[in-house]
Amino acid sequence: MSESTNAQGAVNGAAASAPVLPPLYRQLEGLTAERHAALRLREAGYGFAAAANAVPLAAEECAIAARSLAIVFAAQAPHMPVALTGLTAGNNLFVDSGGAWKIGAYVPAYLRRYPFFLLRVAEGSEELALCIDPSAPQVSDSLGEPLFTADGKPAPQLERAFAFTKSVEEAMLRTRAMTQRLAELGLLKPSVVQFEQHGKPVRIDGFFAIDRPTLAALPPEQLAELRDRGWLEVIYAHLLSIGGIPDLARGIGG
């Protein structure tokens, strides 16, 4: 009998874009000096992601992330790329018992952005509000760097957080445009990885991947489009990274 793992639940859960509570966030509050003047930000590691076996990735991260992380596409539209960090629910092989990330492995920007997030102030509005998860272990009222100055203005820490969070949001929007185009070209299809472990066949499914025959059959003008938009690099990084899935099954974590 073959051993089978379905990654769909983990992948789709990590890649879905919930309007109020994105993956890993337990609360979100719009940051204001009146309400959050006493808040500070401290270093708390990545224990908050210890149960995340898939983490969203932006397209521009894929080339470097592929060196240490297996990258697949979510089975549900818009098929955003995610890094697999484990093959069983609630188990991130890249976070140790002390909350430290695996040495030498790439840390996705989605995790580095936490506990901040940008939300539109109203549906259809272009104005974005910086929010925070007040339940995050990084948030304190006594330790770390203050988010606001004594006169209620954003402190340097908060300004840096806003700039980085905005850059991540913009990268995710560009990534969504990429995956939508890849889907239009028929490049994203359900995929399976099969290998042997301890003499038994193992099957990993429940995710999408670039279909190599479809990619090879693309007309020259469409292949040139992917090249010119920088997406061929993402595609090849993803395809090469899938070779790391057996390492995850062995519990090595890449």
C-alpha positions in Angstrom: 0.0 0.0 0.0 1.3 3.4 -0.9 1.6 6.2 1.6 -0.2 9.4 0.4 -0.2 13.0 1.6 -2.6 15.6 0.3 -1.2 19.1 0.6 -4.3 20.9 -0.7 -5.7 22.0 2.6 -2.4 23.4 3.8 -1.5 25.1 0.5 -4.9 26.6 -0.1 -5.2 27.7 3.5 -1.9 29.5 3.4 -2.4 31.1 0.0 -6.0 32.3 0.4 -6.4 36.0 0.9 -8.9 36.6 3.6 -10.1 40.2 3.8 -10.1 40.3 7.7 -7.9 37.6 9.0 -5.1 36.4 6.7 -3.3 33.2 7.5 -1.4 33.3 10.8 -3.1 36.5 12.0 -5.5 36.1 15.0 -6.6 39.8 15.2 -6.2 42.9 13.1 -6.5 46.5 14.4 -5.9 49.7 12.5 -2.8 51.4 14.1 -3.5 54.7 15.7 -1.5 56.8 18.2 -4.7 57.2 20.3 -5.2 53.5 20.8 -1.7 52.1 20.4 0.6 54.8 21.8 2.2 52.4 24.4 2.9 49.5 22.0 6.4 48.4 21.3 7.9 45.8 18.9 10.4 43.2 20.0 12.2 40.3 18.5 10.3 37.1 19.2 11.4 34.6 16.5 9.1 32.6 14.3 7.3 30.5 16.8 4.1 32.1 15.6 4.5 30.1 12.3 5.4 26.8 13.9 2.1 25.3 12.7 2.3 26.7 9.2 3.3 24.0 6.7 2.8 26.4 3.8 3.7 30.1 3.5 2.7 32.5 0.8 5.5 33.8 -1.5 5.8 36.7 -3.9 7.1 35.9 -7.4 10.3 37.9 -6.9 11.2 35.8 -3.9 11.0 32.5 -5.8 14.6 32.5 -7.2 16.2 32.8 -3.8 13.6 30.8 -1.9 14.0 27.8 -4.2 17.5 27.2 -2.8 16.0 26.0 0.5 12.2 25.7 0.0 10.0 23.6 -2.2 7.6 26.0 -4.1 4.2 25.0 -5.4 1.1 26.8 -6.5 -2.2 26.7 -4.5 -4.9 24.5 -6.0 -7.5 27.2 -5.7 -7.5 30.3 -7.9 -5.7 32.6 -8.1 -3.1 29.8 -7.6 -0.6 31.9 -5.6 2.8 30.4 -5.0 3.6 29.0 -1.6 6.6 27.6 0.1 6.0 24.2 1.6 7.6 24.0 5.1 6.1 20.6 6.0 3.8 17.9 4.7 1.7 17.3 7.7 -0.9 19.7 9.1 0.4 21.9 12.0 4.1 21.0 11.4 6.6 23.5 10.2 10.0 21.8 9.8 11.8 25.1 9.5 10.9 26.3 13.0 12.6 24.7 16.0 11.2 24.3 19.5 12.7 27.7 20.5 11.0 29.5 17.6 14.2 29.9 15.6 14.1 29.6 11.8 16.3 26.9 10.2 19.8 28.3 9.8 20.6 29.1 6.1 17.0 28.7 4.9 15.1 31.6 3.3 12.5 33.4 5.4 9.5 34.4 3.3 8.6 38.1 3.4 5.1 37.1 4.5 6.6 36.0 7.8 9.0 38.9 8.1 6.1 41.4 7.7 4.2 39.9 10.6 2.5 41.3 12.8 1.7 44.1 10.3 -0.8 44.0 7.5 -2.3 46.5 5.0 -6.1 46.7 4.5 -8.1 49.1 2.3 -10.0 51.6 4.4 -13.2 50.8 2.3 -14.2 48.6 -0.6 -13.0 50.1 -3.8 -10.8 52.6 -2.0 -7.1 53.1 -3.0 -6.3 54.3 0.6 -4.5 51.7 2.7 -4.4 51.5 6.5 -1.6 49.8 8.4 -2.9 47.2 10.8 -1.3 45.1 13.5 -2.1 41.9 15.2 -2.0 42.9 18.9 -1.9 39.3 20.0 1.4 38.7 18.3 4.4 37.7 20.5 6.4 40.6 18.9 4.0 43.1 20.4 4.7 44.4 23.9 3.9 47.4 26.1 7.2 47.3 27.9 9.9 45.7 25.8 11.4 46.6 22.4 11.2 49.7 20.2 8.2 52.1 20.5 5.9 52.4 17.5 5.0 56.0 18.3 7.0 59.0 19.6 6.0 60.8 22.7 4.0 63.3 20.7 2.1 60.6 18.9 3.9 60.6 15.6 5.1 57.3 13.9 8.5 56.3 15.3 11.2 55.1 12.9 10.3 51.5 13.7 6.8 52.0 12.5 7.9 53.9 9.4 10.1 51.0 8.4 7.3 48.6 9.1 4.9 50.5 6.9 7.4 50.7 4.0 8.1 47.0 4.1 4.5 46.0 4.5 3.6 48.2 1.5 6.3 46.6 -0.6 5.1 43.1 0.3 1.5 44.0 -0.6 2.6 45.4 -3.9 4.7 42.3 -4.6 1.7 40.1 -3.9 -0.5 42.1 -6.3 2.1 41.6 -9.0 2.3 37.9 -8.2 -1.5 37.6 -8.5 -1.3 39.2 -12.0 1.4 36.6 -12.9 -0.5 33.6 -11.7 -3.7 34.8 -13.5 -1.7 35.0 -16.7 -0.1 31.6 -16.2 -3.6 30.1 -15.7 -4.8 31.8 -18.9 -2.0 30.2 -20.8 -2.9 26.7 -19.4 0.4 26.4 -17.6 -0.9 25.7 -14.1 -2.3 22.2 -13.6 -2.9 19.7 -10.7 0.4 17.9 -10.0 1.7 14.9 -8.1 5.1 14.1 -6.7 5.9 10.4 -6.2 9.0 8.8 -4.7 10.1 6.0 -2.4 10.7 6.3 1.3 11.8 3.3 3.4 11.0 1.1 0.5 7.5 2.3 0.2 6.0 4.5 -2.5 5.0 8.0 -1.3 2.5 10.3 -3.2 2.3 14.0 -2.6 -0.6 15.8 -4.3 -3.2 18.5 -3.7 -1.3 21.3 -5.4 -0.8 22.9 -8.8 2.5 23.1 -10.7 3.7 24.3 -14.1 3.0 21.7 -16.7 6.2 21.1 -18.6 4.7 19.9 -21.9 2.4 22.9 -22.1 5.4 25.2 -21.4 7.4 23.5 -24.1 4.6 23.9 -26.6 4.0 27.6 -26.0 4.2 29.8 -29.2 7.4 31.9 -29.4 5.5 35.1 -28.7 4.0 33.8 -25.5 7.3 32.4 -24.3 8.9 35.8 -25.0 6.2 37.4 -22.9 7.1 35.2 -20.0 10.8 36.0 -20.5 10.3 39.7 -20.8 8.1 40.0 -17.7 10.7 38.0 -15.6 8.3 35.1 -15.1 10.5 32.4 -16.7 12.9 32.7 -13.8 10.0 32.1 -11.4 8.8 29.1 -13.4 12.2 27.4 -13.5 12.9 28.2 -9.8 9.6 26.5 -8.9 10.2 23.5 -11.1 13.7 22.9 -9.7 12.5 23.4 -6.1 10.0 20.6 -6.3 13.0 18.2 -6.0 13.1 19.2 -2.3 9.7 17.6 -1.5 11.2 14.2 -0.6 13.4 16.0 1.9 10.3 17.3 3.6 8.8 13.9 3.7 11.9 12.7 5.5 11.6 15.5 8.0 14.8 17.1 6.9 13.2 20.5 6.1 15.3 21.1 2.9 
